Amino acid sequence: MSFKHLLPLLLLVPAISFADSDRNFKIAPNMFKDGVALQSKTEIALDKKGLSLSETPKIPLRTNTFYFRQKVGPKEYNWYVGQPNLKTYEKLHAFSLKDNYLKGSEVVTMRFYATQNNKAFQDENDIYFDREYIYSARVPKLYFMKNGRWQQLKETDLPGVISIDNSIPGLETVAITKAVRQVSSLVYPLAPGMYAFSFSAPGYLPFVDAVSIQEGQTLTLKPKLPLADTTGAHKDAKISITKDQVAQAKSLEDVEALYDAFVRELESNVSLVDTNEFTKIYPAAVNSLKLGVAKDDDNYVDYVKRFETTRRNAKDQWRSDKLGGAGEVGRAIHAKMDSLENLPIRGSIAPARVEPVYDEQSKDRPIVAVKIFFGQEKGRYDVAWVGTVVGLSPADFYGKLTSGNVKLSLTLANNKPVWIYNQGVLLGRYQYRYDRLDVTIDGAEVANKGEFVLPAHIRDQEEVKAWLNRPKDDVKEETVQQVADAQDAAERLALALQRANDIDAEVKMNAPRIVRDREHGTVALLDSGKFRYYGRVVSMSPFAIQTTEVTQQFFRDIMDRTDSTKRIKDRSHFVDPNKPVHNINWDDARAFCQMIGGDLPTEAQWEFAGRADNNEGSLWNLDEDPDPTQYAVFRDNSYKLGKKNPGYGPQQVALRKPNAWSIYDMSGNVAEWTRDSYFMFSFWVESSNPTGAAMGLHKVYKGGSWKDKEARLNLTESDDEDPRYWSDAIGFRCAFPISVFEGDANVKK
């Protein structure tokens, strides 16, 4: 950038408070103190009852847990874990991680500020956290520093809290609403809406209830379980199933068969019991209008389905209790069933079939994994496992499987199948709690890495979804000190926190689909999404972008098919068919993209594609051992080598690691033109599909090049030049409307 462009900025210096580096705006792990008793002169939003001493933060943050970060001094913080104080909680200001496009893995060590004029050490004293929100008791606005820019947190509705009345002995509560991951005495944070829970307890009939919660509301839910009634028994009930038969049953399948026969016999005795009495004691489902939702609302539909199933089971239980000895048999069956369902099961099993999984994005289509199918379609056991083993290539593992030299054993966490009904008719019982696959090859057990895949008819059941989405006990909690690096503790903590990103699924996007064709090159199709752009959360519509910089070969191929009067000359100095085109000005780069049905990407599109669903501007900082040379051709591994070294200058595309969306060389190699104009005094950023300054003669380019230092490779950085300018450090890639590829047969997942 020339001095004439810097001059207006220099004139603004007195009005601008320049920030320190990001590092100074983070909390290093050694600043958290262990074993300090809570001391506060004011009422806090953390319940002090049963509160222990401060501890080092552990990640991931737990469900239904409230965290209080108390600043004691510029370099001293205490971290307390407990439950919210409901009276004080209602006074908090809430900031949704999802709405602000932040992840729980980022915020633990971020400092937050009341204004943008604060120094690095002037952050807020009291900050609260849970898995989905940040809270402030003092100010409705919070700011933080990221990628060298002040960024504001947008305040959101204060979530609600449901307190479950646990006064019934042995009460078990299961959440039906998908948004609730786990249930304890306090369930939070809850966005305004309806929530449903299933309740059961010894001596009571099971029941499903639903409530509606408003912004910031704290609500107590008292389960309305009807008492199980054994009075008025009819001794002439004709039940052939006996408690002895139940006691002698060896397997869960045997008990289920007894249960099915028992229910059929109960149906034959229905005339002996007046079921109107059951209707009087069993509460009706909550009306959708009372819950403030439509009848076809997904959560309400799920609630009604579970309510009807639970009511039917409760009616069977009540009816059996009314039939004297039948009630005792029914209770024996349920007790035996519960006992067997709680047990884990493990056994050797032969695969039904084995399939290779190919890399469809590679021309050679190598085998990258193996898919093993177990059981029978629509049978009790119906599952697949996709993965690899340690010490063998996927192709070799596939060969071992097909030759019969592999022994497989399945482990289920519990022997508890899901019962699937259709209009009151039991369709079947299906196992779903698959926990581990053990692989033995040629007599030796080998480690493996993979996941189980359930068919849709099982996976879509609410009970199964709840289990699959449960908080994983095997996610190891780590202290910030354990994951810190002495050289850059705060940064390394952030990296370790990234390993818990499966917790932050709400801000994750699917990997893009890839298209290859001779007209457009290799292109990533990006879905709509959000990201933080110039300090603001913006929305992006779907678009497509080339996965590499335009190569000299691709450029030549297009020019060969173009009318000679419209051809653009390739002035690249470092000649190689697989190296990027360079020495091209903005006008020619844009004209080329338009020739093939696209355009240069906007700066927002370019940065959205480059950062690949995270807030980090330098992708290598997400790795456990950050190394920019793995991702970028830049000054240290190119320009500094000298002109006589083959590594000097731009290198062939796609030789370095791609980002998470399989897009290459967004940092380094050659900087890249974007469509946006540059204007010094343009501060407005649209909330949707930003397009840059409305005026300005210069054009923006991004990414840094083979001549630049590491700091210039940050994806949030940009520079500008006259559109007539060309350099051996500037190239380009093209973007396209998503409609260009709709229905394309070459689209691959």
N, C-alpha and C positions, 0 to 999 in steps of 0.2 A: 504494500500500500504506500503511495507517495505521500510526501510531507503535506501537500495541499489537502489531502483527505484527513490527515491527522490533526491539522490545525484547529478545526471546529471542536474536536474532542479535547484538545489541550486547553481550549478556552473554558471548557466545562469542569476542569479539574477541581476548582474550589468547591463546586457543588456536589462532587462525587466522593464518596468514601470507598476507596478501593479496598477490596477484601484481601485477607491473607490467603495462602494456599488452602485448599480443601482440608488438608491435614489438621490445621489449627482449629477447624470447626468440627472436629470429631473428638470423641472421648477415648483416650487410650485405655486398654484393659487394666493396666496397673493403677488407674485412678479410682477404680471401684474398691471399696474397703469391706472386708469381711468382719462379722462379729460385732457390729456396732448397734447398740440399742436405739430405737427410734426416739428422736427428740423433736417435738414440734410445739410451738407456742400457739398455733392456730389449729382449728379443726381440719383434718385432712379427709380425703375421699377414700382412704383405705381403712377398713375395719381393724381397729387395734386389738380386738379380742383374739387371743391366741396367736398374736403376731410374734414371730421369731426374730432373731437378729438379722442384720443385713447380710447379704451374700453376693458372690460374684454372679452376674447374669448368666443364665444357661439358655441355650438355644436347642431346638425351636421353642418359642413361647407356647405355653400349654393352653388347652381349651378351658373355658370357665375359670380362668385365673386372672387376677388383677395385679398389676405391677406398679410400684411407686418408685420413681427415680428422684432422689433428693440430692440437690447440690449443696455441699457443705462449704466448698471453697473452689477457686479457679481450677484446681487439679485434684479435687476430692469429691467423690460421689458415693452415695449409699443406695443400694438396690434392695427393696423389700417386696416380698411376695405374699399375697393374701386374697381377700375378697373385698368388694366395694362396700363402703359405708353408704347405705341406700339413702339416708337423709342428705348427706353432703354430695352424693353422686349426682343428684338432680340439678346441682348448680354448675356442673362442669360444661366446658365447651368441647365438642367432639370434632375430630378430624378423621374421616374415613381413609384408610390406606388405599382402598380400591379406587375411590373417587379422586384421590390425589396421586394416583399411579405411583405408589410406593409399596415396598415389600417389607414384611416383618423382619426380614433378614437385613434390612438397611437401617431401620430406625433406632435400634437399641443404642447405638453409639453416636447418633446424630445429636448435635446441639441445636436447640430451638430458641428463637429470639422473638421478642415483642415487636421490634422494628428492624429496618434494614440499616439503621445507623449504629447498631451495636458493634462493639469490638468482639473479637473471637471469644474472649473470656466472659462476656456479659450475657450469657445465655440464661434462660429461665431456670429458676431454682427448683420448682416442683412440676414434674411431668409424669403423667400416668399412661400406662399401656395395657392393651390386651392383644389378642391375636389379630384383631381387625381394625383397631382404632388407636389414635393418640388422643390424650385429653389434657386440657389446661384448665386450672381452676381460676386463673387470673385474667387471661386475655382472649378475645374472640378471633385474633389473628396470630398466626405463628409463621415465622420465616426460617429458612435453613439455607446453607450454602452447598451448592453442588456444581461440579465442573466450572468452578470459578465465578458462578452467578448466584445472586440472591434469588430465592424462589419462595413463593408464598403457599402455605397450606390453606385450602378452601374449607371453611367451617361447614360441617354437615349436621343433619339432625342428630340429636343425642339419642343413641339407641336405648331400647327398653330393657328391663330386667324382669324375669319371671322367677318368683320364689316358690319352690315346690314344698307344700306342707307334708312333712315326712312323719306325721304323728301316728300313722297306721304301721304297726310292727311288720317288718319284713316286706315293706313296699318296694316294688321294682317298677322303674319308670323307663320307658323307651320312647325316644322322639320319633314322630312320624314325618314331620315337616323336614324337607331336605336341607334347609338352611341350618338346622341344629345338628352339630356334629356329635355332641356328647351331652349327657344329662347329669347334673348334680343338684344339690339343694338350691343353687342359684344358676339360672341359665341366662347367659348374656354373651356378647352384645346382640340385641335383637332389633332389626329394622322394623318400622311400623308394619303391621300386617297380622295375619292369623297364624297360630301355631297349634299343633295337635300332638297329644302324647297318649301312649298306651300305658295303663296301670294294672298291676296285678299284686295280690297279697294273699297269704294263707287265710282261709276262712271267709274270703270275699269272692264275689264274681268279678271277672276281669271287665275292664271298662276303658273306653277311648273317649277323651274329652278334648275340646278345642276352645281357645280363647283368642281374643283380639287385643293387641297391644298398640298403644299410641306412642308418639315421639316422647322419649324421656320418661315414660311411665314405668313405675315399679309395681308389679302386680303379684298378689299371692294366689296361687292355684291350689285349691284343696280338692283332692281326688274324691269323686262321688261314687265310690265303689259300693254296690249293694252287698249286704251281708248274705253269705251262703245260708240257705234255710233248709234244714233237714227235718222240719216238723211236718206232720200230716202225711207220713209215709204210707204207701199202699203195699201191703205184703203180698198181694197176688200178682205182682209184676213177674212176667215170664222172661227171665234172663238166664241163658245157659252158660255164659262166661263166668268163671269163678276166680276168686283171689288166688287160689292155688295155681291155676293156669298162668296167671300173670306172674306169680313168683317164679315159676319154672321156665318162663320165656328166656331164651339165651341171648337173643339179638334184638336190636331196635326194630328190625323188619318184622320179627315175630310179635312184638308188642303192638306194632302198627296194625298188623292183621287182626289181632284181638280187638283193638280199638274200632276198626271198621265193622267187625261183626257185632260188637257191643252197640254201636250207633244204630245199626240196622234193627237190632232187637228193641232198642229204645223206641224207634219209630213205630214198631208194631204195638207198643204199649202206650202210644200217645193218648188214646182215649181215656186212660186212667188218671191223667193229670190235666187240670184246668189251666192252660197256658195263659189265660187272661190275667191270672194272678201275677205271672212273670211280667207281663206288660205293665202292670201297675207299679211294680217295684223297680223296674229297670228304666233309667232316664232315656229320653229320646235324644236323637242327634241334634246338635245345635244348628239352628237355621242359618243359612248363608247370609241373610240380611242382618242378623244380629252380629255376625262376624265382620260385616262390611265388605264382603266379597261376592262375586257372581257365582252362580251354581256351577258354571263350567271352569272356574278357576282351578288350576292344576292342584294347588295345595288342598282346596276344598274337596275335589274329586278323590284325591288320595285319602283324605280323612274319612269320607263317607264309605269308601271301599273297606278300609280297615275297621271302621265302626261296625259295619254289617257283618264282617267276618267274626269279629270279637263278640258281637251280640249273639251270633249263631252258636258259637262255642259256649258262651255263658248260659244260653238257653239249654243246651245239651247237659251242661253240668248241673244246672238247677233242676232239670227234669229228672236226671238220674238220682239226685239227692232226694227228690220227692218219692222215688220208687224204692224206698227202704234199702234192702241189700244191694240193689243196683248202684246206689250212691257210693257204697263202700267199694264196690268193684271199680266204678269210674275213677274214684280217687286213687285207688291202687294202680290203675293203668296210667294215670297222669304222673304219679310219683315215679313209677318205673321208667316211663318215657323220659321224664326230666333227668333222671339219673344217668340213663344211657346216652342221652343227647349231650351231656356235659363232658363225656369222655372223648379224648382225642383218639383217632384211629390211624393206623399205618399198615400198609401192606404192599407186597409186590404186585405189579400189574403190567400186563403186556399191552403195548400200544395198539390201538385199532388201526392206525395208519400213521405214516411219517411223510412230511413234505418239506422240501428245501424252501428257504425264503431268499429270494434274489434281490440284489440291488438294482432296481429298475432304472436308476438314474445313471448307471454306468453302461458304457457300450458293451463291455464284456459280460455284464450281468453276473458277477460273482455271487456265490452263496454267502450270505452274511449271517444267517441264523438257521435254526431248524424248528419246525412246528410239529409237535407230537400230539396226536389226538388220543384221548382215552375214553373208554366206555362206548355207549351206543347213543346215536342221535335220539333225543327226547327220552333217554333212559335216566335212571336214578343217578348214574355217573355219566356225565356228559361235559367234558372240559378239554381244553387244549393248553399246551405249554409252549411258549416261544422263547428260545434263548440259545446260549452257547455253553461250552465247557472250557475249563482252563486246560491248556496244554495241547489242545487239538484245534485245527482250523475248523470252521463250520462245515466245510466240504468233507473233511476227514470224519468228523462226528456223524454226519449224515451217512457216510459209507459204513461206519461201525453199526449204526442203528439198522440199516437195511440188511447187513450181513448177519444180524442176530447175536452180536458179541456184546450187547449192552443189557444190563439188568436195571430196571427202574422201580422205584418205590415211592408211593405217594403218601403224604401225611396230611391229615385234616386236623385243624385246630380243635374242632368239636364235631361229633357225629350228629349234627343237627341239620336236617334238610329243610328246605322251604316247601311249604304246602301250597300248591297253586290251585285256586278254585276258578270256576267260571259259572256265574249265576247260581252259586250255592253247590255246584257239583265239583267234587275233588277230581282234578285232572291228573295229578301225580305229585310225588315227592322227589325233590332233586337236591343233591348235595352241592354245596357252594363254598364251604369254608376251607378251601384248599390252602395249605400253608407252606409246604416244602416238597421239592422233588429231589430224591437222592439218585445219583447216577453211578453205577459201577461198570467199568469197562475192563474187560479181560481180567476180571477178578479184583481190580483195584478201584476204590471209591475215588471219584474226581469231583472237584468243586465245579459249580455251575453258576451261571447268571441268567435269569430269565423271569418271566411272569406268566401267571395263569390267565387264560382268556375264557370267559363263560359265554355260552350262547345267549342271544338276546332274550329269549323267553324266560331265562333264569335271571340274567343280569338286571332286567328291568323291574324286578319285584322290589317293593319298598324295603322289605326286610333285608334283602341281599344288598341293596344300595347302601343301607345304613351300616352293614358290616364292612363292605368294601371301603367306605369313606370314614371308617372309625379312626380315631387317633392311633397311630401305630406305636405300640409299645417298644418296637425294636428300633425306633429312631433315637439314636444315642444322644443324650444331652451332653453338651460340652461347655465348659466354662470358657469365658472369653480369654483367660490366660492360657488355657490349653491350646487354643487355636491361634494364638497371637505369634507374630514374628518379632524378634527383638529389634530388627532394623526399622520396621514400619508397622508397629503394633496395631494401630487403628485400621490401617488398610487391610492387613491380613485378617483381622477380625471380620471385616466386611466380606472378605472372600470366603472365610469359613461359614459365615452366615448364609452365603449363597448356596451352600450345600443343603440347606433346609428349604430350598425354593419349592419343593413339592408341597409345602404347607401353603404357599402363596398362589394356589392354582387360580384364584380369582383374577389375577392379572397376567396370566399366561395366555399365549396365543398358540394355535396349532402351527406346526411347521408348514411352510408353503408348499404348494404343488409346483412341480418343475415341468417346463415345456421345452422341447427342442425342435426347431425347424430351421430350414435354410434361409427363410426370410427374416427371422427375428433373432436368431441365435439361441442361446440357452437362457431361459427366462424364468424367474421365480414369480409365482402368482400370489400376491399378498392379500390376505383378508383385511376387512376393516378393523380398526383398533384405535387405541389411544396411547399417547406417550407424552413425556414432559419435553416441551420444546420452547427454548428461550424462557424457561421458568414458568411456563403455563401448560396445563394439561389440555391437549388438543386432540380432536378426533380426525381420523384419516379414513377416507373411502377406499374400497379395494382398488388396487392397481397392480401392474406388472413391471418388473425391472430386470434388466440383464444381470446375470450372476457374475459376470466378469466385465472388465473394461473392454471396449470394442478393440478387437485384435486387428493387426494389419492384414491377416488372411481374410477375415470376415469382411473387412472394409473393401478389400480388393474384389472379393466375390460379388459384393453388391454393385460396385462400380462397373464390373464387367457386364452386368445385366442392365446397366443404366444407359440411357441415351447419351451419346458422346457430348452433346451440348450442355448436359446437366452434371457431368462428372466432376467430382471434387478430387483434387490432387492430394495424395498422401505424401507429406513432407517429413515423415519420421526419419530421424537421424540414426537411431539404433535399430537397424533393420533385422527383423526376425518375424516370420509369419505368426508366431504365438505371443509376441510382445504387443503391448498396447500401442494404438495409434497415438502419436504425440506431435508436437509442433503444429497443432490445429487450433484455429481461433474459434470463438464462440459461435459466430455465424455459420461456419462450415459444419461444426459439430451438430448444431441444431438442424441444419438442412439435411444432414445425413439421417438423423433420427426420423425426421418427417418423411423422408423417402421410403422408409420401411414401416410406416404407419404409426410412428410414435412421436416422441418429443424428448427433449432433455428433461430429467426429473426436476421438480421443484426442490428447493433446499429442504423443505419439510419431508418430501417423499424420500429424498436421498438419505437424510439422517434417520428417518423411521426405519428404512430398510437396513441401514448400516448397524444400528444399535440393537436390532433384533430382540425387541421386547425386554429391554432392561434400561436402567438409568445411568449406566456407566458409559463414559465417552471413550475410554480406552479398553478394548475388549480383553486384553491380556490381564487386566486387573481382576478379572473374574476367575482366573486360574489360581490354583494353589501355589504355583511358582511362576509369578508374572514374568513374561519374557516377550518383549515386543518383536524380537526377531522371528518368533514363531508365526506371527501374523502379517508382518509388514516388511517391505523393502524400503529402507530409509537411510538416513545419513550414515549411521554406524555400520551398516552391513552393505553399503553400496558406494555412496559418494566418497567416503573416507578411504576406500580401497585404492583409489587412483585410476587414471584412465587406462593403464595397461592391464588392469585386472578385469577378467570377463564379468565379474559381479558389479562392475561400475555401470551406472545407468539403469533405466527401467529393465525389469526382468520379465520372463514369460509369465503370463497370467496364471492364476490358480495353483501356484507352487507353494504358497503359504497356507496356513490354516484358515478355513472360512469362518464366518460367524455362525450363530446357532441356526440361521436360516439358509445355510449353504451358499452364502454370497461372499465372494472373494475380493481381496485387495481394496476394501473400503478405506483402509488406512495404508498410506504409502504407495509405492510403485510410481504411479502418476496421480497428481491431484486431478479433480474432475469438475468440469463445468456443470453448473446447474442452470435452470431456466430463470431464476430470480434476478431482479435488478437490485442494486445496492444504493441506499441513500442514508447518509449519516444520521439524519434526524427522524428516521422511521422507527418508531417504538411500538407500533400496534401489531399485535399478532392475532390473526383470526382464530376463533375457537374451533373451526372446522376447515381442513384442507388449506392451511396457510399458503399464500402465494408471494410473499415478500413485499418489497416496497412498491408503491404505485408509481413512483418516478425514480429517476436515477439513470445515469449513463453507463455506469459500470455494471458488470455481471459477477455473480457470486461463484466461487469455486471452493471445493472442500476436499478434505481427506489427507492433505499433506502428500509429499512426494519422496522420491529417492534422494533428494537433496536436503530434506528437512530433518530437524532434530525431533526427538520423541514427542516433545510437548506439542508440536504442530500436527501430530497424527490423531489427536483427540477428535472424535467424530462430531463434537459440538462446536469445534472451531470452524471458522470460515475466513476467506479472504476475497478480494475482488480485484478485477482488472478491466481495462478497456476491452470490449468484445472483439476488437481487431487484433488484440495481442495474441501471440502464440509463443510456446516455449517447449523445450524438450522435457519439462516437468509437468505438463498439463495434458490430459487426455479427456475421455468422457465415456459414459455408458448411457443407454437409452431406456426410457420408461414408456409404458403403453397403457391405454385404457384396458381394463379387464375384459371388456366385451370382445376385444380382438381374438381372445383365446376361448371364448365360450363354446363348449361342444368339441373342442380340439381333441382328437383321438390320441395325441401324443402326451396328454396330461398324465403325469405320474404322481402318485403319493410319495 
